[in-house]
Amino acid sequence: MRRTVHIVGAGLAGLAAAVRLARGPARIVVHEATAHPGGRCRSYFDRAIGMAIDNGNHLVLSANHAVCEFARAIGSEAGLVGPKAADFPFVDLKTNERWTLRINNGPPFWIFNPGRRAPGTRLGDYLKLARLLRAPRDVPVAQVVDCAGALYDRLVHPLLLAALNVDPREGSAVLASAIVRETLLRGGSACRPLIAREGLGPVFIEPALRKLAERGAEVRLEHELRALQFADGRVCGLDFGDGLMTLGEGDAVILAVPPHAAAAMVPDLQVPSSYRAIANAHFRTEVPPGVPPITGVVGGTVEWLFAFDGRLSVTVSNADRLMDVPRATLAQTLWHEVSKVTGIATEMPPWQIVRERRATFAATPAENARRPGAKSRWDNLFLAGDWTATGLPATLEGAARSGHRAADLVAAFVKDAA
């Protein structure tokens, strides 16, 4: 009898699991509550600026092997583009200084070269950063490294703020350690920045849906799971509000939904309960020659500036403070800073603000400890999502890894049940 795997949620984690499992013998059915697959990783046409935008700016690094593997599996790896070297231009809006962090391939010899590292930093500052590599699991970053000075302001803070989406001082030191180990410690070959130039949807979501269709998987949109039915230590039914779907003995479920939704359906499931916001702004404008694809910004509200064809986009992490700022006021503040970075001296062009209050779980030690593993206590129920215990913060890489991990566990379960 052919087994069925039900994947609930068509965000990046769910799609990564589905694509991986669709190579095997099981029947794959993906259930998505909304009409738009992709979750926080999608593109849409925005009427305010008259062009397609992403609902969030996501930076991928060359070290993100799960994301790159997913892109290869769906045939879209060429859509991730970036410089050939790990060069990161920065601008300090308070001092008007500009510099480029240049991370060499191989061992981190770049820290010995003042021309490659952040201005005002010394070799000893970087050596002290090695304390993160031995960070205890239950302490914040501030208890491990010095959260003051040029190195913190111009490298550690921008890097960890983007990755953790919390004030780095309160962030989990063990998650910060994972970021440093997988990027800076491995050299430029692991740090090369990649962005989905044509958009998250065209690079990740649409090719994944095509690949699933090619392999005979079914994707059901606007099919919201209302409840799970349990019996004898397993999930025995799925309630979509239009009748109970009964599961066979060897069938399995991957729950790839937000943590609060998972906790509402799975008894006694502990999940992160505190969240942080992210704000993005998009400006339709001609991008001047010489503006880098990605620019780090310190000393202002803008943190990262992304340059696309006909558009400049801004990301602000840990953005709870901006959630109630009037949209036009926030747009004007951000555009003023974008103008300083790029040299554009025009009035604010057509714009859009995208704010997500519960963008990621708060990557603090306490919340990190609440993340469940991929295997639940129910025999045929598995979990996926960047909020599960991936060893990374809530990133695209974490989401892809969680999907792959859940898929591997399900494959073994289905094989044993055969």
N, C-alpha and C positions, 0 to 999 in steps of 0.2 A: 504494500500500500504506500502511495506517495504521501510523504509528510508535508504539512503546511506550516510555514513560518509567517506569523502576523507581526508586522513592524508598525508600531503606532507612533506616528510623527515623521514628517518628511522634511525635517531640517537636515543640516549637514550630517549629523550623527546617524540619523535614521537612513538617509540615502547611502552613506558609506557602508553601513551594515547590509543594506539591501543589495548593493552592487557586488559586494564581496560574496554574499550567499547565493546570488543569482547564477554564479558559475557552477553551483552544485546541483544535486538531484532534487532538492526540496522545492515545492511550489512557494513562491514569494508573493505576499499581498501586503502592500503598504497602505495604511489608513492615515489620511491627513484631515484634521478638523476644518481647516480653512480651504478657500479656493485657490490659494497661492502657496505651492511648495517652496521650501527653502528656509522657512523660519527667519532668523536674523541674518541669514546669508542669501539675500535675494535682491533682484533689481526690479524697478518698475518705472513707468513713464510718469513724470511729474508735470502737471499742467502749469504750475506756477512758474517754472523756468523753461518749460517746453522741450524737455529732453529726458532721456532715461538716466536714472541715478540709482545708486545702491542705498539700501536702508541703513547701512553703516559702512564706514571705511575699515577694511581689514588688511593688515600687512602680514604677508607670509615671508618667512625666512627660508633660505636654502636648506637649513637644518630640519625643517618641518617635514620629515619623511612621510608621515601618514597622509598629509594633505597632498604632497607631490605624488605619492602612490595612488591616491584616489583620482587625481587628475589624469595620471597615465592610464588607469583602468577605464576611464570614460573617454579617453582620446582627446583631452583638452589641455595637456601639459604645456603646449605652445602658447596658450593664452595667459600664462603666468610669465610676466616679463620684468626685467630689471637690469641694472648695470652689471657689467662683467666683474666688477670688483666690489668689495664691501665698503663703499664710501658713503658716509652719511653727512650731508651738509646741515649745518646748524646756524641759527641766528639768535642772538640775545637782544631782545627788544629794549632792555633797560640800558645796555651799554653800546648798542649798535655794532657789536663785534660779530664777525662771521668767521666760521671755520669749518673744516671738513674732517670728520673722524675717519681715518683710513686704517682699516684692520687688515693686516697681511694674512695670507694663507699660512697654514701650519702653526707652529708654536707662537704665542702672542708676543713676538719681538717688537710690535708696534708701540708697546707701552714704554720702550726705551727711547723712542724717537719723539722729541717735543713737537715736531712738525706733523706727526700723525695723531697725537692725542688731543684732548680738550685743552684749550689754553688755560693757564693758571694752575694746571695739575702737575704733580711731581710723581716720579717713579714710586716713591714710598706709599703714595695714596693708593695706587693700584695694587701693590703688594698686600696692603691691609684689607683690600676687598676679598682676598682669599679666605678670610674668616667665614664668609658665607658658605664656602664649600663644606664646612664642618658644622653647619647650623643645626641645633636641636629642632625637633619637630614641633614643639609647642611654644615657641617664642616668636615675637615680632622682629622685623628687620632691625629696628632701633636698638635692640639688645645685642646685636651682633656686629654692626658696622656703624661708623660715625656718619650721622645724617646731617652733616653740615660741611661747608667748604666747596671749593670749585668742582671736585670730582663728583660729589653728590648732586650739586645743582646742575651740572652740565652733562652728566652721563648717567649716573645711577638713578636719579629721580626720573628723568624722561623715560629710560628703559623700563624701570619697574612699574611706573605709573601706567604706562601703556599695557604692560603684561598683566598686572594684578588688578587694575581698575579700582584701587584703593590708595589712600595716602601711603606711600611706600614705608613710612615709619611704622605703621600699624599692620602692614602686610605680613603674611606668613614667611618667615625666613627660609623654611624648607622649600616653599614654592619659588621664592626668589633664587635660591640655590640652584634649583632645576633649570631656571632660565639661564643663569650664568654658565652652568656646566654645558648646556647644549648650544650656547651661542659664543660668548666672548672667549671661553676657555678653549674652544675648538678652532678658533681662528676664522679668517675671512671666508673660507669655503663654506662655513656654516652660517655666516651672518649676511650673506648677500640678500638684499631686499627684493621681494617679488610682489607685484600687484596684478590684479585682474584688470588689465587695461580696458577690455571691452565690457567689464562689469561682472559682478558676482554671478548673476543669473546665466549669462552666456558661457561663462567659464566652468561653473560648478553644477548648476541646477539643471539647465536645459539638456546638456550632454548626458547627465546622469539619468534623466527621465528617458532619453532616447535609448541609452544602453539597456535600461531595465526592460523597455518595450521589445528590444531586439532579443532579449533572453527570455521573453515570455512572462515576465513578472507583471503583476497588476498593481496599478496605483489608483486608489479611490480617494478623490478629493471631496471636500465637504462631508466627510464621514467621521464624525466626532465620537470617540469612545466615551460612553457615559459611566461605565462601571465594569470591573472585572469580577467574575464569579469564581470562587475557590471551593475546592473539595479534595479531600485526601492528599493534602500537601502539594497541590498543583492548581494551575489555572484551568478551569474546565469550560469557561464560557466568556464571551465578549458581548457586552450589552451596548449597542449603538443607538438605542432608542426606537428601533424599528423591528425589534425581535431579537432574541438571544441567539448568538452564533456559537454553536457547540464545538469544542475542540476535541480532536481524537487523541488517543493515548500518546502518540509520538509527535504531536504538534507542539509548537513553541511560540512564545511571545517575546518580542523585544519592545520594551516601553521606552521610547525616545522622545519624551515630552518634557516640558519644564518641570523643575523640582516640585513646585507647589501642586501641580496637576498629578504627578506621580504619587505624592504623599496622600492626596485625597482618595486615591484608588487602591493603594497597597497598604494593608493593615500594618501598623507599627513600623513603617518605613521612616527612618531618620534621614532628613535632607537638610542642606543649608537653608536658613530661614531669613538671612539678611542679604540685602541686595544693594548694588550701586548703579547709578545712572551713567549714561554716555550721551553726549550731545554732538551732533554733526551738522555742519552747514555746507550748503552747495551754492556756488555763485556761477552763473552763466556769463562767461567773459572770454575774450581772446587771451591766451596765455602768452606773455612776452617770451621771446627767444632767450634761452639761457636759464629759465626757471627749472630747477631740477624736478624730477618726478616725485620725489619725497624730500621734505625739508623738516627737520626738527626745530621747534621754536621754544625758547625759554624766556622767562621774564614777562609773560603776558597771559592772556586767556587761551589763545591758540596753543596747541601742543604739537600737532603734526599737520602739515599742509601737503595735500596731494594734488598734482597737476595732471589733468586729463585733457583730451582734445575738446576745446571750447568750454572748459569748466575747471574751477578750482574748488577743492573740497577740504574741509577742516574737521578735525576730530578733537574733542575735549573729553578726557576720561575723568572718573570720579566726580561726575558733574551734577550731583544732587543740588548744589548751590545755584545752578542755572535753570532748574526745572520750572520755577515760577517767574523768571525774568520775562517781561513782555517780548514776544518774538521779534518785533521790529527793533527793539532796543538791543537785544542780543545780536541780531544780524549786523547792526551798525557797528557794534563793538568789535565783532570778529572781522568785518570788512576793513575797518580802520587798521587792524593789525596785519591783515593780508596785504593791504596796500603798502605798508612799511616793508614787509618782507620781499614783495615782488617788484616794487617800484611803480605799480599801477596808480596813476593819479587821476582817476575818474570817479564820478559819483557811483554809489552802490548799484551794481547791475541787478537783474532779476535773481532772486535768491529763494532758498528753501531751508528751513530749520527742521531737523528730525531729532526728536528727543525720546529716549527710552528710559523710563524710570527704573525698571527692573532688568537692566541690560545683562548683568552678570551677578553671580553670587559674590558677596564680599569676601575677598581672598585673605581673610585674617586667620590666625591660628585656630581660633574657636570654630569658625565656619568650615575651615578645611577639614577639621576633625569630624564633621558631621556628614561628609561625603560618603555615600555607600559604594560598594564595589559593584562590578558588572553582574555578579551572580547573586540573585535574591535567595531568600530561604524557601521559596517555592520552586519545585523541581524544574519546571519548564518556563519560568519567568526570568528574563534578563533585562538589565538596565543599560541605557546608553544616553550620553549627553555630556556636555562640557562640565556639568556640575557633579558628575560621578568621580570616583577616586582614580583619576588618570595620572596623578603625580605632577600635573601641570595646572596653571590657572585656567580660567574660562576663556579659551582661545579657539580659533579654527582648528589648530593642531590637536588640542585636547578633544574637541568634538569628533574629529576624524579617528583619533586613536580609540576613543570609547566605542565608536561604531564598529571598528575592526575587531576590538576585543570581544564585544558582545557577539559578533558574527562567528568568531572562532569558537566560542563556548557553545553557541547554538549548533554549529556544524558537528561538534563532538557529541552533543546531546542527541541530535537526530541520527547520527551514525550508530550510537549505542542502542537507540530505540528501534532500529531497523531489524 
